[in-house]
Amino acid sequence: MAEFDVDEFISRFKERARAVKARGLPPVAGPDRAALIAQAERDYIDFSLVGVASWTVEGDSLVLRIPLKP
């Protein structure tokens, strides 16, 4: 199994957050459009939270610390 690189993992989440912000919407309207926008907002929040996390290893666990204040 490949070695797990936590910094690279967090970096991927930063990139995913940027990609969500930059992607356009397909030509849909009504409830489908609203659902796509809502999902993009959730994706951005999730990815950006992990993207700013600091990390430590405690025992056998990887611990991500996510700041709650900007």
VENLIN-V214164 format. One line per field, one symbol per residue. psi: psi as a letter, one per 20 degrees, with the letter a starting at -180 (. if undefined). A space follows every 50 residues. Layout:
psi = ???
//
This chain:
psi = qqqpoghhghhhhghhgghghhqrqrmrrbhgghggggghggggggghgh hjqrqrpocjppppoopip.
//
